């Protein structure tokens, strides 16, 4: 019977960098300043009047309970889903979280 010796691990010196993420508070910035004036969603907002949505759905909401998502915001999100060619609301939430012009 031949016994083999356990292998020793060699200690390698590596120069493995690590990114240190230090998030400082942003200066006073607003979405108004960050989103360009000629942005598609700005132009859509100026053109499309969605004030009718709230009255249209008022009867669908209970008089008591937890507050809902603003129906106008929900309708706008559905428009974003269409305009961005997204296939699911999960994708929609990922895109909305990532893009400032949609948050505007």
C-alpha positions in Angstrom: 0.0 0.0 0.0 1.4 3.4 -1.1 0.5 6.4 0.9 0.6 9.7 -0.8 1.6 12.8 1.0 -0.9 15.6 1.3 -0.3 18.4 -1.1 0.7 21.7 0.4 -0.9 24.8 -0.9 1.5 27.3 -2.2 1.0 30.8 -1.0 0.7 33.1 -4.0 1.2 36.7 -3.6 -1.4 38.4 -5.8 -2.2 42.0 -6.5 -5.9 41.6 -6.4 -7.5 45.0 -6.3 -10.8 45.7 -4.5 -13.0 48.6 -5.5 -14.1 50.5 -2.5 -17.5 52.0 -3.0 -17.9 55.2 -1.0 -21.2 56.9 -1.8 -21.2 60.6 -0.9 -24.5 62.5 -0.9 -25.2 64.1 -4.2 -25.3 67.9 -4.4 -28.6 69.5 -4.7 -29.8 68.1 -8.0 -33.3 67.5 -9.2 -34.8 65.4 -11.9 -35.8 68.6 -13.6 -32.2 69.5 -14.1 -31.0 66.0 -15.1 -33.7 65.1 -17.7 -33.1 66.9 -21.0 -35.8 69.4 -22.1 -36.4 67.6 -25.4 -36.9 64.2 -23.7 -39.7 62.0 -25.2 -41.5 61.6 -21.9 -41.4 65.3 -21.2 -43.0 66.0 -24.6 -45.6 63.2 -23.9 -46.4 64.8 -20.5 -46.9 68.2 -22.1 -49.2 66.7 -24.9 -51.2 64.0 -23.1 -53.8 65.1 -20.5 -54.5 62.2 -18.1 -56.6 64.1 -15.6 -59.6 62.0 -16.7 -58.1 58.7 -15.4 -58.8 59.4 -11.7 -62.5 60.1 -12.2 -62.8 57.1 -14.6 -61.6 54.7 -11.9 -62.9 56.3 -8.8 -65.7 53.8 -8.4 -63.3 50.9 -8.5 -61.6 51.9 -5.2 -62.8 51.1 -1.7 -63.6 54.0 0.6 -61.4 52.7 3.3 -58.1 50.7 3.5 -54.5 51.2 2.5 -53.8 53.9 0.0 -53.3 52.6 -3.5 -50.8 53.5 -6.3 -52.0 56.7 -7.9 -54.1 55.6 -10.9 -52.5 58.3 -13.1 -49.0 57.0 -12.2 -50.2 53.4 -12.9 -51.5 54.4 -16.3 -48.3 56.2 -17.1 -46.3 53.1 -16.2 -48.5 51.1 -18.6 -47.7 53.6 -21.3 -44.0 53.2 -20.5 -44.4 49.4 -20.8 -45.8 49.9 -24.3 -43.4 52.5 -25.5 -40.3 50.7 -24.2 -41.5 47.4 -25.8 -41.3 45.5 -22.4 -42.9 42.2 -21.9 -43.5 42.2 -18.1 -44.1 44.4 -15.2 -41.0 43.0 -13.6 -38.9 44.3 -16.6 -40.8 47.6 -16.3 -39.8 48.0 -12.6 -36.1 47.3 -13.5 -36.2 49.9 -16.3 -37.9 52.5 -14.1 -35.4 52.0 -11.3 -32.6 52.5 -13.7 -33.7 55.4 -15.9 -34.1 58.9 -14.6 -36.2 60.2 -17.5 -38.9 57.6 -16.7 -38.8 58.6 -13.0 -39.3 62.2 -14.0 
